[in-house]
Amino acid sequence: MPDVVRFVRQLSHDLRNHLNAAELQSAYLSEVAADPEVKGEVGRLRAMLSEMGASLQRLTGLLAPVKLSEMPYGAAAFIEDLRGKLSQQSPEEAGGVDWQVELGDAVLNIDPQILTQALLELFANAFRHARGEGRIEARAEARDGTFFFRLQEPKAAFEGSTDHWGREPFRKLKHGHYGLGLPHVRNIVEAHLGQLEASYDSAAASLITTVSLPLAAAK
């Protein structure tokens, strides 16, 4: 896997160099073109090149080693921030989430920005992949020195296995998605000395994903 990561990152870097060169050429064409229609087409070409470069950058970001800038952060405040981000990014889907929060004054030692990205990816997967009828349940609680975040999503048909959840990059591929989201979530959680687990409850027809993190030691 490290060899694959190095290959993909190098290939992405090389392709982005070519895209940057093409974007500079298109910028020149836009300057010298006199026909408004031609200028419009060149503008659309530049937008396409920019999106391709951004996609490659996102890909390399998912493969990059996780580097944390940790700080003490109130667990309740972190969940409130997460809910706000979720409402901003997915306002319609966020309305279908029921929350249960029992955190009290528990404190985490985390990189809040990076950990938020990881949990938002779990929500994105729940919204995107074979979602069943019913509401999503999100529960955050602190007990026994551990922070637990549990996401329960209705999923009537689930044929996969959760044995290697988040450990199989590139397994499921489709346009714009390369099976790197869950592995990246796992890398972030484990960088925080936490665990990512998943199970399927056939009786409730629900996929349950749990993130557990150590709470910061009380001073």
Rosetta silent file (secondary structure, phi, psi, omega in degrees, C-alpha in Angstrom):
SEQUENCE: MPDVVRFVRQLSHDLRNHLNAAELQSAYLSEVAADPEVKGEVGRLRAMLSEMGASLQRLTGLLAPVKLSEMPYGAAAFIEDLRGKLSQQSPEEAGGVDWQVELGDAVLNIDPQILTQALLELFANAFRHARGEGRIEARAEARDGTFFFRLQEPKAAFEGSTDHWGREPFRKLKHGHYGLGLPHVRNIVEAHLGQLEASYDSAAASLITTVSLPLAAAK
SCORE:     score description
SCORE:     0.000 S_00000001
   1 L     0.000  -42.092  176.953    0.000    0.000    0.000 S_00000001
   2 H   -57.731  -36.080  177.762    2.760    2.572    0.713 S_00000001
   3 H   -66.746  -39.940  177.762    4.094    1.969   -2.826 S_00000001
   4 H   -62.923  -43.578 -179.739    0.610    2.502   -4.272 S_00000001
   5 H   -61.223  -45.185  178.944    0.229    5.723   -2.290 S_00000001
   6 H   -62.468  -40.984  179.387    3.566    7.054   -3.526 S_00000001
   7 H   -62.149  -48.751 -176.972    2.661    6.142   -7.107 S_00000001
   8 H   -64.398  -40.158  179.983   -0.747    7.844   -6.980 S_00000001
   9 H   -66.765  -39.303  178.564    0.661   10.964   -5.343 S_00000001
  10 H   -68.179  -42.794  178.342    3.452   11.237   -7.922 S_00000001
  11 H   -61.706  -43.340  178.487    1.056   10.641  -10.813 S_00000001
  12 H   -61.625  -41.989  179.003   -1.339   13.246   -9.429 S_00000001
  13 H   -61.068  -44.602 -178.989    1.523   15.734   -9.055 S_00000001
  14 H   -65.377  -43.308 -179.869    2.629   15.177  -12.664 S_00000001
  15 H   -64.938  -37.894  178.836   -0.905   15.484  -14.045 S_00000001
  16 H   -66.237  -33.270  175.164   -1.521   18.673  -12.098 S_00000001
  17 H   -62.087  -43.262  178.231    1.626   20.177  -13.622 S_00000001
  18 H   -65.061  -40.728  179.035    0.236   19.447  -17.088 S_00000001
  19 H   -64.571  -38.359  177.449   -3.159   20.870  -16.110 S_00000001
  20 H   -63.659  -39.966  177.684   -1.521   24.045  -14.799 S_00000001
  21 H   -64.478  -42.141  178.980    0.304   24.457  -18.099 S_00000001
  22 H   -65.012  -36.033  179.592   -2.934   23.932  -20.019 S_00000001
  23 H   -66.997  -38.843  176.806   -4.691   26.470  -17.795 S_00000001
  24 H   -63.396  -40.895  177.933   -1.984   29.060  -18.517 S_00000001
  25 H   -63.877  -41.011  179.934   -2.398   28.460  -22.253 S_00000001
  26 H   -67.750  -33.354  176.090   -6.159   28.819  -21.982 S_00000001
  27 H   -63.769  -39.302  177.287   -5.692   32.067  -20.033 S_00000001
  28 H   -64.782  -42.592  178.803   -3.564   33.370  -22.916 S_00000001
  29 H   -61.270  -37.845  179.177   -6.206   32.310  -25.440 S_00000001
  30 H   -64.901  -33.851  179.826   -8.823   34.178  -23.463 S_00000001
  31 H   -70.320  -39.783 -173.566   -6.713   37.318  -23.613 S_00000001
  32 H   -89.994  -16.349 -178.278   -6.129   37.235  -27.375 S_00000001
  33 L   -71.039  134.048  179.013   -9.566   35.986  -28.429 S_00000001
  34 L   -98.626  -29.860 -177.444  -11.785   38.725  -29.823 S_00000001
  35 L   -73.597  124.175  179.089  -14.974   36.746  -30.388 S_00000001
  36 H   -57.736  -35.507  179.996  -17.212   36.767  -27.241 S_00000001
  37 H   -66.319  -40.087  177.899  -18.376   33.226  -27.983 S_00000001
  38 H   -64.293  -42.052  178.107  -14.783   32.001  -28.132 S_00000001
  39 H   -59.630  -39.754  178.881  -14.045   33.770  -24.851 S_00000001
  40 H   -64.223  -41.509  179.411  -17.012   32.001  -23.287 S_00000001
  41 H   -66.756  -39.762  178.029  -15.834   28.592  -24.471 S_00000001
  42 H   -64.740  -37.773  177.578  -12.318   29.249  -23.212 S_00000001
  43 H   -61.982  -41.194  177.551  -13.781   30.253  -19.853 S_00000001
  44 H   -66.353  -37.201  176.780  -15.637   26.956  -19.648 S_00000001
  45 H   -62.316  -42.627  179.519  -12.445   25.116  -20.585 S_00000001
  46 H   -63.929  -37.976  178.272  -10.568   26.850  -17.768 S_00000001
  47 H   -64.557  -39.102  178.189  -13.307   25.882  -15.302 S_00000001
  48 H   -65.012  -43.407  179.011  -13.020   22.233  -16.381 S_00000001
  49 H   -63.445  -39.679  179.508   -9.252   22.272  -15.967 S_00000001
  50 H   -63.949  -41.785  179.486   -9.589   23.866  -12.539 S_00000001
  51 H   -66.760  -38.226  176.910  -12.071   21.204  -11.412 S_00000001
  52 H   -62.664  -42.504  178.076   -9.798   18.419  -12.647 S_00000001
  53 H   -63.818  -40.102  179.118   -6.899   19.898  -10.672 S_00000001
  54 H   -65.696  -37.597  178.622   -9.065   20.221   -7.555 S_00000001
  55 H   -63.736  -42.045  177.853  -10.161   16.584   -7.876 S_00000001
  56 H   -65.662  -36.314  178.552   -6.548   15.426   -8.038 S_00000001
  57 H   -66.546  -40.031  177.127   -5.719   17.573   -5.023 S_00000001
  58 H   -63.771  -38.733  179.626   -8.571   16.002   -3.054 S_00000001
  59 H   -62.157  -47.845 -179.962   -7.326   12.562   -4.046 S_00000001
  60 H   -66.790  -30.678  176.876   -3.797   13.214   -2.810 S_00000001
  61 H   -63.307  -38.786  178.922   -5.253   14.737    0.360 S_00000001
  62 H   -68.243  -25.475 -178.795   -7.045   11.476    1.131 S_00000001
  63 H   -93.596  -10.977 -176.094   -3.772    9.583    0.698 S_00000001
  64 L   -71.340  147.239  174.913   -1.604   11.991    2.674 S_00000001
  65 L   -58.979  144.236 -179.244   -0.389   11.001    6.170 S_00000001
  66 L   -79.566  123.080  177.830   -2.572   12.416    8.940 S_00000001
  67 L  -120.328  118.903 -173.238   -0.835   15.236   10.814 S_00000001
  68 L  -100.263  147.968  167.654   -2.663   16.507   13.873 S_00000001
  69 L  -120.508   86.420 -170.578   -2.590   19.804   15.734 S_00000001
  70 L   -81.600  151.759  177.788   -4.250   18.625   18.927 S_00000001
  71 E  -155.148  155.500  173.420   -5.773   20.787   21.638 S_00000001
  72 E   -65.445  134.179 -175.950   -8.144   20.324   24.578 S_00000001
  73 E  -147.111  127.047  177.936  -11.687   20.705   23.263 S_00000001
  74 E   -58.436  129.278 -177.171  -15.003   20.318   25.045 S_00000001
  75 H   -62.709  -40.688  179.565  -16.781   17.249   23.675 S_00000001
  76 H   -64.312  -40.233  178.220  -20.199   18.940   23.753 S_00000001
  77 H   -65.569  -38.020  178.359  -18.806   21.969   21.905 S_00000001
  78 H   -62.213  -44.872  179.695  -17.218   19.677   19.329 S_00000001
  79 H   -65.802  -37.542  177.182  -20.538   17.944   18.640 S_00000001
  80 H   -62.874  -41.349  176.422  -22.301   21.312   18.401 S_00000001
  81 H   -62.409  -42.166  179.323  -19.701   22.425   15.844 S_00000001
  82 H   -60.337  -44.229  179.834  -20.204   19.162   13.948 S_00000001
  83 H   -63.116  -38.832  178.029  -23.966   19.686   13.803 S_00000001
  84 H   -64.479  -43.847  178.591  -23.461   23.201   12.507 S_00000001
  85 H   -63.394  -41.189  179.806  -21.093   22.047    9.763 S_00000001
  86 H   -62.704  -41.053  178.990  -23.466   19.255    8.780 S_00000001
  87 H   -66.085  -33.741  178.482  -26.358   21.706    8.476 S_00000001
  88 H   -70.854  -44.560 -173.940  -24.231   23.987    6.298 S_00000001
  89 H   -79.669  -37.280 -176.007  -22.980   21.255    3.965 S_00000001
  90 L  -135.988   69.153 -173.050  -26.114   19.086    3.748 S_00000001
  91 H   -60.399  -39.236 -178.516  -29.075   21.152    4.968 S_00000001
  92 H   -70.572  -47.859 -178.994  -31.780   18.859    3.595 S_00000001
  93 H   -66.736  -34.999 -178.598  -30.221   15.594    4.760 S_00000001
  94 H   -60.783  -28.160  177.806  -29.288   17.049    8.168 S_00000001
  95 L   -67.355  -15.166  179.924  -32.978   17.473    8.906 S_00000001
  96 L   -97.092   17.560 -178.487  -33.335   13.683    8.823 S_00000001
  97 E  -111.999  127.908  172.761  -30.887   13.102   11.693 S_00000001
  98 E   -98.056  130.949 -175.758  -32.003   12.554   15.299 S_00000001
  99 E  -110.481  140.855  169.681  -29.379   13.482   17.897 S_00000001
 100 E  -130.280  118.704 -175.068  -28.797   12.201   21.406 S_00000001
 101 E  -125.767  120.970  177.869  -25.979   13.940   23.269 S_00000001
 102 E  -135.280   78.955 -172.521  -24.873   13.006   26.784 S_00000001
 103 L  -117.534  -19.023 -179.648  -21.419   14.505   27.213 S_00000001
 104 L    55.568 -133.038 -179.132  -21.572   16.759   30.247 S_00000001
 105 L  -104.043   25.183  179.947  -18.264   18.571   30.726 S_00000001
 106 L   -61.230  146.347 -178.005  -16.127   15.869   29.076 S_00000001
 107 E  -124.697  137.291  175.971  -13.021   17.128   27.267 S_00000001
 108 E  -106.517  156.171  170.557  -11.245   15.655   24.261 S_00000001
 109 E  -112.712   96.541 -166.926   -7.658   16.167   23.129 S_00000001
 110 E  -141.575  167.531  162.753   -8.158   16.415   19.356 S_00000001
 111 L   -96.078   98.707 -170.476   -7.535   18.239   16.137 S_00000001
 112 H   -60.955  -36.201 -178.717  -11.126   19.514   15.844 S_00000001
 113 H   -66.480  -46.746 -177.489  -10.941   20.442   12.165 S_00000001
 114 H   -70.911  -40.104  179.262   -9.577   17.088   11.007 S_00000001
 115 H   -66.853  -35.474  175.522  -11.828   15.026   13.286 S_00000001
 116 H   -60.683  -42.446  177.865  -14.856   16.977   12.057 S_00000001
 117 H   -58.178  -40.927 -179.148  -13.910   16.053    8.481 S_00000001
 118 H   -63.612  -46.941 -177.946  -13.840   12.378    9.468 S_00000001
 119 H   -70.992  -32.550  174.820  -17.296   12.402   11.058 S_00000001
 120 H   -64.387  -33.705  176.868  -18.752   14.420    8.183 S_00000001
 121 H   -65.303  -37.489  176.677  -17.476   11.700    5.845 S_00000001
 122 H   -63.197  -41.574  176.786  -19.439    9.121    7.862 S_00000001
 123 H   -65.099  -42.038 -179.944  -22.578   11.211    7.439 S_00000001
 124 H   -59.791  -41.450  177.143  -21.891   11.649    3.723 S_00000001
 125 H   -63.394  -41.043  179.877  -21.653    7.880    3.324 S_00000001
 126 H   -64.071  -37.339  179.835  -24.907    7.427    5.236 S_00000001
 127 H   -73.825  -30.389 -167.022  -26.666    9.924    2.976 S_00000001
 128 H   -94.321  -37.458 -165.872  -25.148    8.560   -0.235 S_00000001
 129 L  -104.095  104.387  171.378  -24.994    4.765   -0.093 S_00000001
 130 L    47.192   48.788 -179.950  -28.200    2.706   -0.294 S_00000001
 131 L   -69.251  134.064  178.546  -29.987    4.624    2.424 S_00000001
 132 L   -89.452 -177.844  178.459  -33.132    2.903    3.640 S_00000001
 133 L   -73.811  141.746  178.323  -36.423    4.341    4.852 S_00000001
 134 L   117.087  175.234 -176.272  -36.350    6.082    8.201 S_00000001
 135 L   -94.468  153.887  175.778  -34.274    8.583   10.118 S_00000001
 136 E   -88.044  139.593  178.764  -30.584    8.431   10.949 S_00000001
 137 E  -111.471  128.535  176.646  -29.668    8.353   14.623 S_00000001
 138 E  -119.495  124.509 -177.805  -26.515   10.036   15.919 S_00000001
 139 E  -126.623  130.620  177.006  -25.540    9.473   19.544 S_00000001
 140 E  -125.993  126.954 -179.818  -22.603   11.013   21.392 S_00000001
 141 E  -147.238  159.069  177.182  -21.821   10.073   24.966 S_00000001
 142 E  -122.198  125.250  176.631  -18.957   10.012   27.457 S_00000001
 143 E  -158.093  147.932  176.556  -18.487    7.091   29.837 S_00000001
 144 L    54.233   37.608  177.327  -15.653    5.135   31.404 S_00000001
 145 L    74.351   15.745 -175.610  -13.065    7.655   30.242 S_00000001
 146 E  -133.419  141.167  172.732  -14.096    7.281   26.591 S_00000001
 147 E   -94.485  127.590  178.254  -15.989    9.391   24.064 S_00000001
 148 E  -117.348  129.503  172.180  -18.367    7.370   21.903 S_00000001
 149 E  -120.589  118.926 -176.265  -19.940    8.597   18.677 S_00000001
 150 E  -120.793  128.137  178.969  -22.449    6.173   17.186 S_00000001
 151 E  -115.712  119.143  179.965  -24.169    6.576   13.838 S_00000001
 152 E  -115.154  116.073 -175.899  -27.088    4.267   13.097 S_00000001
 153 E  -117.773  135.475  178.656  -28.402    4.420    9.553 S_00000001
 154 E   -67.689  129.659 -177.754  -31.375    2.529    8.108 S_00000001
 155 L  -151.757   93.881 -174.253  -30.184    0.086    5.471 S_00000001
 156 L   -65.745  -36.720 -178.033  -32.656   -2.622    4.500 S_00000001
 157 L  -115.916  113.032  178.401  -30.286   -4.349    2.079 S_00000001
 158 L  -135.185  111.742 -175.462  -26.704   -4.841    3.214 S_00000001
 159 L  -107.387   -6.588 -176.908  -24.668   -7.527    1.492 S_00000001
 160 L   -83.768 -171.929  178.241  -21.153   -6.520    2.440 S_00000001
 161 L  -121.293  144.983  177.390  -19.004   -7.388    5.418 S_00000001
 162 L  -100.894    7.913 -176.393  -17.917   -5.101    8.232 S_00000001
 163 L   -61.892  -36.158 -177.227  -14.928   -7.269    9.196 S_00000001
 164 L  -120.264   40.517 -174.526  -12.420   -5.008    7.430 S_00000001
 165 L   -59.814  120.173  178.956  -14.381   -1.754    7.619 S_00000001
 166 L    78.430   12.578  179.730  -12.217    1.120    6.456 S_00000001
 167 L  -117.845   12.070 -175.452   -9.254   -1.130    5.697 S_00000001
 168 L  -129.278   73.610  177.833   -9.884   -1.807    1.994 S_00000001
 169 L   -65.034  152.230  177.587   -9.062    1.234   -0.143 S_00000001
 170 L    67.727    9.706 -177.183   -9.904    1.130   -3.845 S_00000001
 171 L   -72.850  -44.512 -179.424  -12.352   -1.752   -3.261 S_00000001
 172 L  -114.392  116.985 -175.885  -15.459    0.133   -4.485 S_00000001
 173 L  -118.900  140.197  169.338  -14.915    2.487   -7.398 S_00000001
 174 E  -156.721  173.423 -173.991  -17.246    4.798   -9.279 S_00000001
 175 L   -54.602  120.603  177.219  -17.009    8.150  -11.017 S_00000001
 176 L    81.118   -3.265 -179.038  -15.346   10.636   -8.678 S_00000001
 177 E  -134.180  133.650 -170.243  -15.099    8.161   -5.793 S_00000001
 178 L  -127.319   22.099  177.113  -12.232    5.735   -5.238 S_00000001
 179 L    68.880   29.401 -177.038  -12.995    3.922   -2.001 S_00000001
 180 L  -108.191   -9.091 -175.892  -10.708    6.154    0.058 S_00000001
 181 H   -62.989  -54.601 -178.967  -13.211    7.895    2.335 S_00000001
 182 H   -64.758  -43.141  174.920  -13.541    5.237    5.030 S_00000001
 183 H   -57.836  -35.907  178.233   -9.812    4.381    5.096 S_00000001
 184 H   -68.122  -39.819  176.362   -9.118    8.089    5.576 S_00000001
 185 H   -59.799  -46.201 -179.974  -11.649    8.210    8.422 S_00000001
 186 H   -60.652  -43.019  179.600   -9.942    5.221   10.048 S_00000001
 187 H   -60.241  -40.819 -179.608   -6.521    6.871    9.700 S_00000001
 188 H   -66.957  -45.919 -179.107   -7.814   10.035   11.374 S_00000001
 189 H   -62.773  -45.211 -178.524   -9.497    8.155   14.218 S_00000001
 190 H   -69.754  -28.819  174.336   -6.457    5.968   14.862 S_00000001
 191 H   -64.816  -26.287  175.681   -4.167    9.021   14.764 S_00000001
 192 L   -88.389   11.769 -178.747   -6.273   10.252   17.709 S_00000001
 193 L    64.563   30.194 -179.902   -5.596    6.889   19.439 S_00000001
 194 L  -109.449 -172.490 -179.136   -9.205    5.884   18.836 S_00000001
 195 E  -132.706  146.503  174.213  -11.062    3.038   17.164 S_00000001
 196 E  -118.540  125.548 -179.534  -13.502    2.769   14.271 S_00000001
 197 E  -135.174  154.092  177.720  -15.938   -0.147   14.279 S_00000001
 198 E  -144.801  149.134  176.762  -19.008   -1.111   12.274 S_00000001
 199 E  -151.320  157.416  177.634  -21.678   -3.770   12.485 S_00000001
 200 E  -113.121  123.807  177.646  -24.945   -4.583   10.771 S_00000001
 201 E   -95.914   99.983 -176.087  -28.052   -5.176   12.884 S_00000001
 202 L   -66.491  -33.192 -179.834  -30.230   -7.347   10.665 S_00000001
 203 L   -64.932  -40.340  179.176  -33.171   -7.236   13.095 S_00000001
 204 L   -93.197   -1.991 -177.225  -33.259   -3.431   13.003 S_00000001
 205 L    50.582   52.091 -176.138  -32.050   -3.294    9.371 S_00000001
 206 E  -136.559  141.144  170.562  -29.433   -0.764   10.408 S_00000001
 207 E   -95.283  126.352 -176.096  -25.746   -0.207    9.814 S_00000001
 208 E  -115.532  120.308  178.427  -24.106    0.983   13.028 S_00000001
 209 E  -113.882  131.277 -176.887  -20.771    2.802   12.930 S_00000001
 210 E  -126.125  129.348  172.593  -18.990    3.653   16.174 S_00000001
 211 E  -110.491  127.220  177.142  -16.042    5.949   16.779 S_00000001
 212 E  -122.845  134.701 -178.391  -14.457    5.744   20.237 S_00000001
 213 E  -134.685  145.701  175.605  -11.782    8.141   21.488 S_00000001
 214 E   -69.870  138.787  174.391  -10.024    8.525   24.826 S_00000001
 215 E   -76.266  154.165  176.392  -11.148   11.513   26.860 S_00000001
 216 L   -66.330  142.202 -179.960   -8.527   13.984   27.991 S_00000001
 217 L   -64.624  136.394  178.832   -7.198   13.259   31.467 S_00000001
 218 L   -67.018  138.978  178.848   -8.784   15.425   34.128 S_00000001
 219 L   -92.341    0.000    0.000   -6.461   18.061   35.600 S_00000001
